[in-house]
Amino acid sequence: MSVPTTFFDQLYEHNPDPWAFRDRWYEQRKRALTLASLPRQHYASIYELGCANGELSAGLAQRTDRLLCCDAAAKAVELARERLRHCPHAQVQQSRIPAHWPEEHFELIVLSELGYYLDEAELHHLIERVVRSLTPDGHFLVCHWRPAIEGCSLTGDSVHHRLHESLGLHRLARHLEDDFILEVWGCDPISVAQREGLR
């Protein structure tokens, strides 16, 4: 990760919700759109990269049999574990991606607001990891803030451009606003309607 872990540790030092995930309508709405964009109602396994304090994790936990979350900041991990304390099927690990990666496969991998904290080499490594870790019918959901972030060499748009170029997956959904971009890729091109026999 090009941005050091200490940066995130300092963010949480005096504020358990530094991005106001709980209180801002922007974040609440984006979270609802993220969950509504998932092509399947339920997944056997989900891996969430950069879970922060667990607000999105709580929504993902309702859609899966097993949820694995990770974050580099120790305080974020502590907060996410507390947020998910009533979800015995959810686990939160402290790890830096893409260097630390579980040796298992997932039906859904979620990358939200994290890609621009990586450098080019790390993003390339992450793409390789994602492709290897998805099940044959797996999905990859990615969501990022679009304006430039101080100290980051990548923007949300550049992250999604590189993903589009390198993933080799089928894009199933795309939501674009001035503020953020949300996309879903899949290992197969089957739409939600096709999956339910409507087409």
C-alpha positions as YAML, in Angstrom:
chain: A
units: angstrom
residues:
- id: 1
  name: MET
  ca: [0.00, 0.00, 0.00]
- id: 2
  name: SER
  ca: [1.56, 3.29, -1.05]
- id: 3
  name: VAL
  ca: [-0.09, 5.18, 1.83]
- id: 4
  name: PRO
  ca: [1.43, 3.99, 5.13]
- id: 5
  name: THR
  ca: [-0.66, 2.27, 7.79]
- id: 6
  name: THR
  ca: [0.22, 5.07, 10.23]
- id: 7
  name: PHE
  ca: [-1.88, 7.45, 8.11]
- id: 8
  name: PHE
  ca: [-4.99, 5.38, 8.80]
- id: 9
  name: ASP
  ca: [-4.05, 4.80, 12.43]
- id: 10
  name: GLN
  ca: [-3.88, 8.57, 12.94]
- id: 11
  name: LEU
  ca: [-7.29, 9.06, 11.32]
- id: 12
  name: TYR
  ca: [-8.88, 6.77, 13.90]
- id: 13
  name: GLU
  ca: [-6.86, 8.10, 16.85]
- id: 14
  name: HIS
  ca: [-9.50, 10.63, 17.91]
- id: 15
  name: ASN
  ca: [-12.47, 9.71, 15.70]
- id: 16
  name: PRO
  ca: [-14.12, 6.27, 15.41]
- id: 17
  name: ASP
  ca: [-15.81, 7.33, 12.16]
- id: 18
  name: PRO
  ca: [-13.37, 9.62, 10.31]
- id: 19
  name: TRP
  ca: [-15.32, 9.53, 7.02]
- id: 20
  name: ALA
  ca: [-18.73, 9.86, 8.73]
- id: 21
  name: PHE
  ca: [-19.95, 6.58, 7.25]
- id: 22
  name: ARG
  ca: [-22.77, 6.42, 9.80]
- id: 23
  name: ASP
  ca: [-24.06, 9.99, 9.67]
- id: 24
  name: ARG
  ca: [-23.65, 11.37, 6.14]
- id: 25
  name: TRP
  ca: [-26.54, 10.83, 3.76]
- id: 26
  name: TYR
  ca: [-23.98, 10.61, 0.96]
- id: 27
  name: GLU
  ca: [-22.44, 7.54, 2.62]
- id: 28
  name: GLN
  ca: [-25.76, 5.99, 3.59]
- id: 29
  name: ARG
  ca: [-27.07, 6.35, 0.04]
- id: 30
  name: LYS
  ca: [-23.86, 5.04, -1.53]
- id: 31
  name: ARG
  ca: [-23.95, 2.04, 0.80]
- id: 32
  name: ALA
  ca: [-27.55, 1.30, -0.20]
- id: 33
  name: LEU
  ca: [-26.63, 1.55, -3.89]
- id: 34
  name: THR
  ca: [-23.65, -0.72, -3.33]
- id: 35
  name: LEU
  ca: [-25.75, -3.44, -1.72]
- id: 36
  name: ALA
  ca: [-28.52, -3.03, -4.31]
- id: 37
  name: SER
  ca: [-25.96, -3.49, -7.12]
- id: 38
  name: LEU
  ca: [-25.04, -7.01, -6.05]
- id: 39
  name: PRO
  ca: [-26.25, -9.40, -8.76]
- id: 40
  name: ARG
  ca: [-27.18, -12.10, -6.25]
- id: 41
  name: GLN
  ca: [-29.30, -11.86, -3.16]
- id: 42
  name: HIS
  ca: [-27.06, -14.26, -1.24]
- id: 43
  name: TYR
  ca: [-23.44, -15.40, -1.46]
- id: 44
  name: ALA
  ca: [-21.76, -18.36, 0.16]
- id: 45
  name: SER
  ca: [-18.64, -16.31, 0.89]
- id: 46
  name: ILE
  ca: [-17.64, -12.62, 0.71]
- id: 47
  name: TYR
  ca: [-14.22, -10.99, 1.12]
- id: 48
  name: GLU
  ca: [-14.30, -7.25, 1.87]
- id: 49
  name: LEU
  ca: [-11.06, -5.33, 1.39]
- id: 50
  name: GLY
  ca: [-10.59, -2.27, 3.59]
- id: 51
  name: CYS
  ca: [-13.63, -2.63, 5.83]
- id: 52
  name: ALA
  ca: [-12.92, 0.51, 7.91]
- id: 53
  name: ASN
  ca: [-15.28, 0.59, 10.92]
- id: 54
  name: GLY
  ca: [-17.59, -2.04, 9.49]
- id: 55
  name: GLU
  ca: [-20.60, -0.04, 8.28]
- id: 56
  name: LEU
  ca: [-20.72, -1.67, 4.84]
- id: 57
  name: SER
  ca: [-19.63, -4.94, 6.43]
- id: 58
  name: ALA
  ca: [-22.83, -5.04, 8.47]
- id: 59
  name: GLY
  ca: [-24.88, -4.91, 5.27]
- id: 60
  name: LEU
  ca: [-22.72, -7.52, 3.56]
- id: 61
  name: ALA
  ca: [-23.07, -9.82, 6.57]
- id: 62
  name: GLN
  ca: [-26.79, -10.08, 5.87]
- id: 63
  name: ARG
  ca: [-26.08, -11.36, 2.35]
- id: 64
  name: THR
  ca: [-23.67, -14.23, 3.03]
- id: 65
  name: ASP
  ca: [-22.91, -17.43, 4.94]
- id: 66
  name: ARG
  ca: [-19.31, -16.33, 5.57]
- id: 67
  name: LEU
  ca: [-17.84, -12.84, 5.62]
- id: 68
  name: LEU
  ca: [-14.12, -12.14, 5.83]
- id: 69
  name: CYS
  ca: [-13.16, -8.48, 6.26]
- id: 70
  name: CYS
  ca: [-9.76, -6.87, 6.52]
- id: 71
  name: ASP
  ca: [-8.26, -3.49, 7.27]
- id: 72
  name: ALA
  ca: [-4.71, -2.24, 7.85]
- id: 73
  name: ALA
  ca: [-5.58, -0.01, 10.83]
- id: 74
  name: ALA
  ca: [-5.77, -1.73, 14.22]
- id: 75
  name: LYS
  ca: [-8.48, 0.62, 15.49]
- id: 76
  name: ALA
  ca: [-10.61, 0.04, 12.39]
- id: 77
  name: VAL
  ca: [-10.36, -3.71, 12.96]
- id: 78
  name: GLU
  ca: [-11.42, -3.26, 16.58]
- id: 79
  name: LEU
  ca: [-14.40, -1.11, 15.56]
- id: 80
  name: ALA
  ca: [-15.46, -3.48, 12.77]
- id: 81
  name: ARG
  ca: [-15.33, -6.45, 15.15]
- id: 82
  name: GLU
  ca: [-17.58, -4.57, 17.55]
- id: 83
  name: ARG
  ca: [-19.95, -3.63, 14.72]
- id: 84
  name: LEU
  ca: [-20.16, -7.30, 13.69]
- id: 85
  name: ARG
  ca: [-20.23, -8.78, 17.19]
- id: 86
  name: HIS
  ca: [-23.70, -10.29, 16.59]
- id: 87
  name: CYS
  ca: [-22.56, -11.99, 13.37]
- id: 88
  name: PRO
  ca: [-20.76, -15.24, 14.25]
- id: 89
  name: HIS
  ca: [-20.20, -15.95, 10.55]
- id: 90
  name: ALA
  ca: [-18.16, -12.74, 10.14]
- id: 91
  name: GLN
  ca: [-14.42, -12.44, 10.77]
- id: 92
  name: VAL
  ca: [-12.26, -9.30, 10.74]
- id: 93
  name: GLN
  ca: [-8.49, -9.50, 10.22]
- id: 94
  name: GLN
  ca: [-5.79, -6.86, 10.39]
- id: 95
  name: SER
  ca: [-3.86, -7.07, 7.13]
- id: 96
  name: ARG
  ca: [-2.47, -4.97, 4.33]
- id: 97
  name: ILE
  ca: [-3.57, -5.88, 0.86]
- id: 98
  name: PRO
  ca: [-2.47, -7.04, -1.60]
- id: 99
  name: ALA
  ca: [0.57, -8.36, 0.30]
- id: 100
  name: HIS
  ca: [-1.53, -10.31, 2.82]
- id: 101
  name: TRP
  ca: [-4.16, -12.38, 1.06]
- id: 102
  name: PRO
  ca: [-6.14, -15.45, 2.17]
- id: 103
  name: GLU
  ca: [-5.60, -18.76, 0.41]
- id: 104
  name: GLU
  ca: [-9.26, -19.42, -0.38]
- id: 105
  name: HIS
  ca: [-11.93, -18.62, -2.95]
- id: 106
  name: PHE
  ca: [-14.89, -16.26, -2.65]
- id: 107
  name: GLU
  ca: [-18.16, -15.81, -4.51]
- id: 108
  name: LEU
  ca: [-17.90, -12.04, -4.00]
- id: 109
  name: ILE
  ca: [-14.95, -9.71, -3.43]
- id: 110
  name: VAL
  ca: [-15.65, -6.08, -2.48]
- id: 111
  name: LEU
  ca: [-13.16, -3.25, -2.99]
- id: 112
  name: SER
  ca: [-14.60, 0.02, -1.72]
- id: 113
  name: GLU
  ca: [-12.68, 3.30, -1.40]
- id: 114
  name: LEU
  ca: [-9.28, 1.62, -1.26]
- id: 115
  name: GLY
  ca: [-7.78, 1.29, -4.74]
- id: 116
  name: TYR
  ca: [-6.35, 4.82, -4.91]
- id: 117
  name: TYR
  ca: [-4.29, 4.20, -1.76]
- id: 118
  name: LEU
  ca: [-2.26, 1.65, -3.75]
- id: 119
  name: ASP
  ca: [0.51, 2.33, -6.21]
- id: 120
  name: GLU
  ca: [0.51, 0.95, -9.77]
- id: 121
  name: ALA
  ca: [2.43, -2.22, -8.89]
- id: 122
  name: GLU
  ca: [0.19, -2.97, -5.91]
- id: 123
  name: LEU
  ca: [-2.94, -2.44, -7.96]
- id: 124
  name: HIS
  ca: [-1.62, -4.85, -10.60]
- id: 125
  name: HIS
  ca: [-0.87, -7.38, -7.86]
- id: 126
  name: LEU
  ca: [-4.36, -6.92, -6.40]
- id: 127
  name: ILE
  ca: [-5.97, -7.56, -9.79]
- id: 128
  name: GLU
  ca: [-4.06, -10.82, -10.09]
- id: 129
  name: ARG
  ca: [-5.13, -11.85, -6.60]
- id: 130
  name: VAL
  ca: [-8.79, -11.05, -7.24]
- id: 131
  name: VAL
  ca: [-8.94, -13.05, -10.47]
- id: 132
  name: ARG
  ca: [-7.31, -16.06, -8.80]
- id: 133
  name: SER
  ca: [-9.55, -15.87, -5.72]
- id: 134
  name: LEU
  ca: [-12.98, -15.64, -7.35]
- id: 135
  name: THR
  ca: [-15.07, -18.77, -7.74]
- id: 136
  name: PRO
  ca: [-16.01, -19.68, -11.35]
- id: 137
  name: ASP
  ca: [-19.32, -17.81, -10.93]
- id: 138
  name: GLY
  ca: [-17.87, -15.07, -8.71]
- id: 139
  name: HIS
  ca: [-18.48, -11.31, -8.69]
- id: 140
  name: PHE
  ca: [-16.18, -8.36, -8.00]
- id: 141
  name: LEU
  ca: [-17.77, -5.11, -6.78]
- id: 142
  name: VAL
  ca: [-15.68, -1.93, -6.82]
- id: 143
  name: CYS
  ca: [-16.67, 1.57, -5.65]
- id: 144
  name: HIS
  ca: [-14.52, 4.73, -5.42]
- id: 145
  name: TRP
  ca: [-14.65, 8.47, -4.82]
- id: 146
  name: ARG
  ca: [-13.82, 10.19, -8.12]
- id: 147
  name: PRO
  ca: [-12.11, 13.52, -7.18]
- id: 148
  name: ALA
  ca: [-8.36, 13.44, -6.65]
- id: 149
  name: ILE
  ca: [-7.12, 12.66, -3.14]
- id: 150
  name: GLU
  ca: [-4.08, 14.45, -1.78]
- id: 151
  name: GLY
  ca: [-1.11, 12.12, -1.46]
- id: 152
  name: CYS
  ca: [-2.54, 9.46, -3.80]
- id: 153
  name: SER
  ca: [-1.08, 8.88, -7.26]
- id: 154
  name: LEU
  ca: [-4.28, 7.21, -8.49]
- id: 155
  name: THR
  ca: [-7.85, 8.52, -8.68]
- id: 156
  name: GLY
  ca: [-11.01, 6.48, -8.53]
- id: 157
  name: ASP
  ca: [-11.42, 6.84, -12.29]
- id: 158
  name: SER
  ca: [-7.86, 5.66, -13.00]
- id: 159
  name: VAL
  ca: [-8.34, 2.66, -10.69]
- id: 160
  name: HIS
  ca: [-11.49, 1.63, -12.55]
- id: 161
  name: HIS
  ca: [-9.84, 2.22, -15.93]
- id: 162
  name: ARG
  ca: [-7.00, -0.13, -15.00]
- id: 163
  name: LEU
  ca: [-9.44, -2.71, -13.68]
- id: 164
  name: HIS
  ca: [-11.45, -2.55, -16.90]
- id: 165
  name: GLU
  ca: [-8.25, -3.06, -18.93]
- id: 166
  name: SER
  ca: [-6.76, -5.88, -16.86]
- id: 167
  name: LEU
  ca: [-9.43, -7.91, -15.09]
- id: 168
  name: GLY
  ca: [-10.60, -9.93, -18.07]
- id: 169
  name: LEU
  ca: [-14.06, -10.21, -16.46]
- id: 170
  name: HIS
  ca: [-17.51, -9.22, -17.75]
- id: 171
  name: ARG
  ca: [-18.83, -5.88, -16.55]
- id: 172
  name: LEU
  ca: [-22.36, -6.48, -15.24]
- id: 173
  name: ALA
  ca: [-23.23, -3.06, -13.79]
- id: 174
  name: ARG
  ca: [-21.93, 0.51, -13.81]
- id: 175
  name: HIS
  ca: [-23.17, 3.49, -11.82]
- id: 176
  name: LEU
  ca: [-21.46, 6.85, -12.44]
- id: 177
  name: GLU
  ca: [-21.99, 10.15, -10.64]
- id: 178
  name: ASP
  ca: [-19.85, 13.27, -10.24]
- id: 179
  name: ASP
  ca: [-18.83, 12.02, -6.80]
- id: 180
  name: PHE
  ca: [-18.28, 8.29, -7.20]
- id: 181
  name: ILE
  ca: [-18.14, 5.36, -9.57]
- id: 182
  name: LEU
  ca: [-19.49, 1.88, -8.77]
- id: 183
  name: GLU
  ca: [-18.97, -1.15, -11.01]
- id: 184
  name: VAL
  ca: [-19.61, -4.87, -10.77]
- id: 185
  name: TRP
  ca: [-17.71, -7.47, -12.77]
- id: 186
  name: GLY
  ca: [-18.45, -11.17, -13.07]
- id: 187
  name: CYS
  ca: [-16.72, -14.31, -14.26]
- id: 188
  name: ASP
  ca: [-19.73, -15.00, -16.48]
- id: 189
  name: PRO
  ca: [-21.94, -12.49, -18.34]
- id: 190
  name: ILE
  ca: [-25.27, -13.71, -16.95]
- id: 191
  name: SER
  ca: [-27.56, -10.85, -15.92]
- id: 192
  name: VAL
  ca: [-29.92, -10.88, -12.96]
- id: 193
  name: ALA
  ca: [-32.93, -11.34, -15.24]
- id: 194
  name: GLN
  ca: [-31.22, -14.18, -17.14]
- id: 195
  name: ARG
  ca: [-30.31, -15.86, -13.87]
- id: 196
  name: GLU
  ca: [-34.02, -15.88, -12.95]
- id: 197
  name: GLY
  ca: [-35.12, -17.16, -16.37]
- id: 198
  name: LEU
  ca: [-36.74, -13.89, -17.49]
- id: 199
  name: ARG
  ca: [-34.70, -13.65, -20.71]
...
